[in-house]
Amino acid sequence: MRRIANCGLVIALIALCWGAPRAQQSSGDDKAGHPPDMQMPKPAPEMDKLNFLIGDWNVQGEYLETPMTGKGGKETGWYKARLGPGGFSVIADFEDQSPLGEEIGHELLSWDPAAGAYTTATIGNSFPGVVLGKAHWDGDAFVTEGEFKMGDTVIHTRAIQSHITKNSVHIEESSQTGTEPYQLIWKADAIRK
């Protein structure tokens, strides 16, 4: 009998010890475990401007004849973009075939309020490392600029997405080495699937 009474006392103490902190926690926190005055961050309005990218796209393009792309040639591929966690980014995958070979990669875009610009990161099989860049709107055109190294040469890139509609986008990419002017190396049209 005494053992049952002691067991009851132990259970009551456990319930009291476990319940008291839970009661304090639930009285000061909301359902997600955040203090009541703390608001979850929301994506900046600038992220809404990237909604045109979201979806599946067929891409038909052409590499122009340049020192960087050789004789150039036609290119076909696809681009698939979705919102990242919380809507704070756009995450995209892409793949294409051209006389330059197969290109496979990933792209990440996110608004950086401190920089007042979009930050981009592109990873692919045709270049080492990560190409980091910045992007901004120039009127109705979305302009992405980055740079990467091939050997000892720094190559600057600029991609301009223009003529943006719900179902199509025109893209032109230029490159620059040293103090040379930018040279158009690729142009394409993306059509929503």
Secondary structure, DSSP 8 states (H G I E B T S, - for coil): -HHHHHHHHHHHHHHHHHHHHHHHHHHHS-TTSS-TT-------HHHHTTGGG-EEEEEEEEE--BTTTBT-EEEEEEEEEEE-GGGS-EEEEEEEEETTEEEEEEEEEEEETTTTEEEEEEEESSSSSEEEEEEEEETTEEEEEEEEEETTEEEEEEEEEES--SSEEEEEEEEEETTS--EEEEEEEEEE-
